[in-house]
Amino acid sequence: MELQNVEFKACVADLDSIEDKLKGIELVLEGVYRQVDTYYNAPIGRVKLREYGEFSSLIYYDRKNGEEAKSSDVIYYKHENNPALGAILELQFGIKVKVSKIRKVLKYKNVSIHLDQVDGLGCFVEVEACNVGVERGVDLKQQCDDFFKLMELTKEDLVAVSYSDLILQLNEK
């Protein structure tokens, strides 16, 4: 499935305070998952295999790093978990890094709010507005900006890079 996505990521002191700020909105709890994302040495963009429960998702995305809400092109393939896929990807590309996290996913219309506890990094919130299931002309960036204000985040809270980049930076030290 190919989609358009606008998102931002912020580092937060704790996830409970973020949830408290979202209480006035009719959010749907999609689930709480232990996710392991394996990033591969892809020649273009990023390729990761996300494993959670009995399912996996093979995800390709390409976006520029930056703190502001940013757009990315995504191809997403969800399938039943099968270790053979990870083995093939590892043989072909090599593993770049693994990221393990507990993710609570809340939904509001076409917007996903991810409350993440990332192993070795701490607490983060990601907001993703997606063009799937929404009327044409909806401003995805404005939706992200609205949630940014609602959660009372500051520019200093924003994270410009992916969790994989943060883990790689941490490993370099």
DRENDO-1510 file (C-alpha; in Angstrom, 1 decimal, always signed):
<recs>
REC; n; res; u; v; w
REC; 1; MET; +0.0; +0.0; +0.0 .
REC; 2; GLU; +1.4; +3.4; -1.0 .
REC; 3; LEU; +0.5; +6.4; +1.1 .
REC; 4; GLN; +1.3; +10.0; +1.9 .
REC; 5; ASN; +2.3; +10.7; +5.5 .
REC; 6; VAL; +3.1; +13.8; +7.5 .
REC; 7; GLU; +4.6; +13.3; +10.9 .
REC; 8; PHE; +6.6; +14.7; +13.7 .
REC; 9; LYS; +8.5; +13.1; +16.7 .
REC; 10; ALA; +9.1; +14.7; +20.1 .
REC; 11; CYS; +11.1; +13.6; +23.1 .
REC; 12; VAL; +8.9; +13.8; +26.3 .
REC; 13; ALA; +9.6; +13.5; +30.0 .
REC; 14; ASP; +6.7; +11.0; +30.5 .
REC; 15; LEU; +3.9; +9.6; +28.4 .
REC; 16; ASP; +1.1; +10.0; +31.1 .
REC; 17; SER; +1.2; +13.8; +30.9 .
REC; 18; ILE; +0.8; +13.6; +27.1 .
REC; 19; GLU; -2.2; +11.2; +27.5 .
REC; 20; ASP; -3.7; +13.6; +30.0 .
REC; 21; LYS; -3.5; +16.5; +27.4 .
REC; 22; LEU; -5.4; +14.3; +24.9 .
REC; 23; LYS; -8.3; +13.4; +27.2 .
REC; 24; GLY; -10.8; +15.8; +25.6 .
REC; 25; ILE; -10.5; +14.0; +22.2 .
REC; 26; GLU; -12.4; +10.9; +21.3 .
REC; 27; LEU; -9.4; +8.7; +20.7 .
REC; 28; VAL; -9.6; +5.0; +19.8 .
REC; 29; LEU; -7.0; +2.7; +21.4 .
REC; 30; GLU; -5.7; +0.6; +18.5 .
REC; 31; GLY; -3.4; -1.4; +20.8 .
REC; 32; VAL; -0.2; -1.7; +22.8 .
REC; 33; TYR; +2.6; -3.6; +21.1 .
REC; 34; ARG; +6.1; -4.7; +21.7 .
REC; 35; GLN; +7.7; -3.9; +18.4 .
REC; 36; VAL; +11.2; -4.7; +17.0 .
REC; 37; ASP; +12.2; -2.8; +14.0 .
REC; 38; THR; +15.1; -4.2; +12.0 .
REC; 39; TYR; +16.6; -1.6; +9.6 .
REC; 40; TYR; +18.6; -2.8; +6.6 .
REC; 41; ASN; +21.4; -1.2; +4.6 .
REC; 42; ALA; +19.2; -0.1; +1.8 .
REC; 43; PRO; +20.7; +1.8; -1.1 .
REC; 44; ILE; +17.7; +4.2; -1.4 .
REC; 45; GLY; +15.5; +5.4; +1.5 .
REC; 46; ARG; +15.0; +3.2; +4.5 .
REC; 47; VAL; +13.8; -0.4; +4.6 .
REC; 48; LYS; +12.7; -1.9; +7.9 .
REC; 49; LEU; +11.0; -5.1; +9.0 .
REC; 50; ARG; +8.7; -4.4; +12.0 .
REC; 51; GLU; +7.8; -7.5; +14.0 .
REC; 52; TYR; +5.0; -7.4; +16.5 .
REC; 53; GLY; +3.0; -10.4; +17.8 .
REC; 54; GLU; +2.0; -12.8; +15.0 .
REC; 55; PHE; +2.4; -10.1; +12.3 .
REC; 56; SER; +5.2; -8.3; +10.6 .
REC; 57; SER; +5.3; -5.3; +8.3 .
REC; 58; LEU; +7.9; -4.6; +5.6 .
REC; 59; ILE; +8.1; -0.8; +5.3 .
REC; 60; TYR; +9.9; +1.3; +2.8 .
REC; 61; TYR; +10.0; +5.1; +3.4 .
REC; 62; ASP; +12.0; +8.0; +2.1 .
REC; 63; ARG; +12.0; +11.4; +3.9 .
REC; 64; LYS; +14.4; +14.1; +4.8 .
REC; 65; ASN; +15.5; +14.5; +8.4 .
REC; 66; GLY; +14.2; +17.6; +10.1 .
REC; 67; GLU; +12.4; +18.8; +13.2 .
REC; 68; GLU; +9.3; +20.3; +11.6 .
REC; 69; ALA; +6.3; +18.0; +10.6 .
REC; 70; LYS; +7.6; +16.4; +7.4 .
REC; 71; SER; +6.2; +14.5; +4.5 .
REC; 72; SER; +7.3; +11.0; +3.5 .
REC; 73; ASP; +6.4; +8.5; +0.8 .
REC; 74; VAL; +5.7; +5.1; +2.3 .
REC; 75; ILE; +5.1; +1.6; +0.9 .
REC; 76; TYR; +3.7; -0.7; +3.6 .
REC; 77; TYR; +3.2; -4.4; +3.4 .
REC; 78; LYS; +1.6; -6.2; +6.4 .
REC; 79; HIS; +1.9; -10.0; +6.5 .
REC; 80; GLU; +2.0; -13.0; +8.8 .
REC; 81; ASN; +5.3; -13.2; +10.7 .
REC; 82; ASN; +7.8; -15.5; +8.9 .
REC; 83; PRO; +11.5; -15.5; +9.9 .
REC; 84; ALA; +12.5; -16.3; +6.3 .
REC; 85; LEU; +11.8; -12.8; +5.2 .
REC; 86; GLY; +14.2; -11.3; +7.8 .
REC; 87; ALA; +16.8; -13.9; +6.9 .
REC; 88; ILE; +16.6; -13.0; +3.2 .
REC; 89; LEU; +16.8; -9.2; +3.9 .
REC; 90; GLU; +19.8; -9.8; +6.2 .
REC; 91; LEU; +21.6; -11.8; +3.6 .
REC; 92; GLN; +20.9; -9.3; +0.8 .
REC; 93; PHE; +21.4; -6.0; +2.6 .
REC; 94; GLY; +22.9; -6.6; +6.1 .
REC; 95; ILE; +21.4; -5.3; +9.3 .
REC; 96; LYS; +22.0; -1.6; +10.0 .
REC; 97; VAL; +20.4; -1.4; +13.4 .
REC; 98; LYS; +17.6; -2.8; +15.5 .
REC; 99; VAL; +15.2; -0.7; +17.5 .
REC; 100; SER; +13.0; -2.2; +20.3 .
REC; 101; LYS; +10.1; -0.3; +21.8 .
REC; 102; ILE; +6.7; -0.6; +23.5 .
REC; 103; ARG; +4.2; +1.4; +21.4 .
REC; 104; LYS; +0.7; +2.5; +22.4 .
REC; 105; VAL; -1.2; +3.5; +19.3 .
REC; 106; LEU; -4.1; +5.9; +19.6 .
REC; 107; LYS; -6.2; +6.9; +16.6 .
REC; 108; TYR; -8.2; +10.0; +15.8 .
REC; 109; LYS; -9.7; +9.9; +12.3 .
REC; 110; ASN; -6.8; +9.7; +9.9 .
REC; 111; VAL; -4.2; +10.6; +12.6 .
REC; 112; SER; -2.2; +8.1; +14.6 .
REC; 113; ILE; -0.6; +9.1; +17.9 .
REC; 114; HIS; +2.2; +6.8; +19.0 .
REC; 115; LEU; +3.3; +6.8; +22.6 .
REC; 116; ASP; +6.7; +5.1; +22.6 .
REC; 117; GLN; +9.0; +3.8; +25.3 .
REC; 118; VAL; +12.1; +3.1; +23.3 .
REC; 119; ASP; +14.8; +0.8; +24.8 .
REC; 120; GLY; +17.9; +2.8; +25.5 .
REC; 121; LEU; +16.4; +6.1; +24.4 .
REC; 122; GLY; +13.4; +7.0; +26.6 .
REC; 123; CYS; +9.9; +8.4; +26.0 .
REC; 124; PHE; +8.7; +9.8; +22.7 .
REC; 125; VAL; +5.4; +10.8; +21.0 .
REC; 126; GLU; +5.0; +10.6; +17.3 .
REC; 127; VAL; +2.0; +12.0; +15.4 .
REC; 128; GLU; +1.3; +10.8; +11.9 .
REC; 129; ALA; -1.4; +12.2; +9.7 .
REC; 130; CYS; -2.1; +10.0; +6.7 .
REC; 131; ASN; -4.0; +10.6; +3.4 .
REC; 132; VAL; -5.8; +7.2; +3.5 .
REC; 133; GLY; -9.5; +7.4; +4.5 .
REC; 134; VAL; -9.6; +11.2; +4.5 .
REC; 135; GLU; -11.3; +13.7; +2.1 .
REC; 136; ARG; -9.2; +15.2; -0.6 .
REC; 137; GLY; -7.7; +18.6; +0.4 .
REC; 138; VAL; -7.3; +17.9; +4.1 .
REC; 139; ASP; -4.1; +19.6; +5.3 .
REC; 140; LEU; -2.0; +16.8; +6.9 .
REC; 141; LYS; +0.6; +19.2; +8.2 .
REC; 142; GLN; -2.0; +21.4; +9.8 .
REC; 143; GLN; -3.4; +18.3; +11.6 .
REC; 144; CYS; +0.1; +17.6; +13.0 .
REC; 145; ASP; +0.5; +21.2; +14.0 .
REC; 146; ASP; -2.9; +21.1; +15.9 .
REC; 147; PHE; -1.8; +18.0; +17.9 .
REC; 148; PHE; +1.6; +19.6; +18.6 .
REC; 149; LYS; -0.2; +22.6; +20.2 .
REC; 150; LEU; -2.7; +20.5; +22.0 .
REC; 151; MET; +0.1; +18.4; +23.6 .
REC; 152; GLU; +1.8; +21.7; +24.6 .
REC; 153; LEU; +5.1; +20.6; +23.0 .
REC; 154; THR; +7.9; +23.0; +22.2 .
REC; 155; LYS; +10.3; +23.3; +19.4 .
REC; 156; GLU; +13.1; +22.0; +21.7 .
REC; 157; ASP; +11.1; +18.8; +22.2 .
REC; 158; LEU; +11.3; +17.9; +18.5 .
REC; 159; VAL; +13.5; +15.1; +17.2 .
REC; 160; ALA; +14.9; +15.5; +13.7 .
REC; 161; VAL; +15.9; +11.9; +13.1 .
REC; 162; SER; +14.5; +8.4; +13.3 .
REC; 163; TYR; +14.9; +6.1; +16.3 .
REC; 164; SER; +17.4; +4.1; +14.2 .
REC; 165; ASP; +19.6; +7.2; +13.8 .
REC; 166; LEU; +19.4; +7.9; +17.5 .
REC; 167; ILE; +20.5; +4.3; +18.4 .
REC; 168; LEU; +23.3; +4.5; +15.9 .
REC; 169; GLN; +24.5; +7.9; +17.4 .
REC; 170; LEU; +24.3; +6.3; +20.9 .
REC; 171; ASN; +26.4; +3.3; +19.8 .
REC; 172; GLU; +29.1; +5.6; +18.3 .
REC; 173; LYS; +29.7; +7.1; +21.8 .
</recs>
